Structure formats: C-alpha cells, structure tokens
Amino acid sequence: MIGSGTTLCRATTACLDAGSIGVSVGATHGLFQDGAPSLFSQSGINSIVVTDTVEIERLGLPDEDLARVKIISTAHMFAQCIRDLARTIHE
C-alpha cells in the first residue's frame, strides 16, 4: 500500500545509494495521501504501478503525477472469485 510515499522515497534513496540506476514501484492500493508530494518529486522512480482497488482519478492528483501511475484492473480477479464462490455454494 502506498500512503504518503515517504517509505518508498527512503527505499528508493537506499537503492540509488547502493548503485541502482532506477526503481520500479508496485503496490496493491495507491492511496497517495495528501497527493504524496515526496513520492512524485523523488528522482530515480521509473514507474509506479497500482491496482484499481482505490479510484485514483478521484484522489485529485495533478495530471502530471497521474500520468506517472499505471493502473492495473482487478475486475477479472474479482469476477473469477465471485464465480468460484457461487459454484461452491451451489454444489
């Protein structure tokens, strides 16, 4: 989960200090609290990938920050779980 992004910033800095040329970030839930300003200003982060479990578009992020976030749909996974549950109930 990405809250304010400060933990990711510290981790990114540690990776860069250890010789990494960039960091890719992935999380299930992107909360981006208060716009997560430190995260979006952090150098070295190449990509940020989150699922759509939180509606990112409604968080009020500036367009340039929103453009850096790749959102992966969870609809297929939830649909499959519902089908499996329905099948189990009816067996």
ABEGO torsion letter per residue (X at the ends): XBBAGAAAAAAAAAAAAAGBAEBBBBBABBAGBGGGAAAAABBGBABBBBBAABBAAAAGBBAAAAAABBBBBAAAAAAAAAAAAAAAAAX
